[in-house]
Amino acid sequence: MHKYFLCKNGMKDKKDNSEIKWFIKVFIMTFILSMLFSYISANGVSNFSLIPAILILVLVMLVGIFFDIVGVAVTVANENEFHAKATKKVKGSKASIQLIRNAPKVANICADVIGDICGVLSGAISALIAVKITDQFGIRFDIQFIVSALVSALTVGGKALGKGVANKNATKIVHTVGIVLNKLKLNK
């Protein structure tokens, strides 16, 4: 009985250590990506005129929505469907299986790391766009609240629609991501 207790605690300690390591990796990755993207967006968007700045904002929002869709699809996809494809040597199947087996981490990176960074960036870019609109059109009141609310509503609405798409098309989405990852791996 005593040996079992020690073994069980040892397994728990390993799991706790792997969770701490994962936290540290995600923290560092998020910190670096946030700094990089914030620097690029703040310096890049401030130098653009209004229309390119809006296009960049839309692109950032779409990236956030896309990665949220991938994160949801990976969590709901059925691994068994990909085993059948893998036996038939369908490209991207093995990568898709790995995505599903690592669904919590993949969803964390896609929906939380990339999605949240895109949310923060879209907020910063929307602030710059509000200043550009105010300056360009001589508006005398602060429209930042309206622009921020519009960006938030579009992002949350897009993610809500995306979750439905991810649930209905999880296999297709995960397989497409698996194919892309497979091609990226082959190109290295």
C-alpha positions, 0 to 999 in steps of 0.5 A: 500500500505504501509503495502504491502511494509513493508511486501515485504521488511521483506520477502527480509530481511529474504531471505538476512539473509538466504543467508548470513547464507548459505554463512557462513556455506559454508565458514566454511565447505570449510575452515575446509574440505580444511585444513583437506584434505590438511593436509592429502594429504600433509603429506600422499602423501609425505610419499608414493612412486610414484605409490601410490601417483599417485593412490591417485591423480587419486582418488582425481580427480575422486571424484571431477568429481563424485561430479560435476556429482551429482551437475549437475544431481540434477539441471536438474532432474525432481522432478515429476518423483520422486513423482510417485516413492514416491507414490509407496514407492520406496526407496530413492524417498523422499530423491531424492525429497529433493535433487532436492528441494535443488538443488542450495545448493546441487550443490554448495556443490557437484560441488563447495565445494567438486569439488574445494577442489579436484581441489586444492588437485590435484594441491598440490598432482601433485606438490609432484608427480612432485618432486618425479618423478624428484628425482626418475628419476634424471630429471634435468628440472622442470616437474611441469608444465607438470604434472599440465597441465596434471592433469588440462586437465584430470579433466576438460575433465572428468568434461565435459564428466560427464556433458553429463552423468549427463544430460542424466542420471539425474534421475538415478543419483539422485535416486542412491544418494537418496538411499545412503542418505536413507541408511545412514539415516537409519544406524544412 
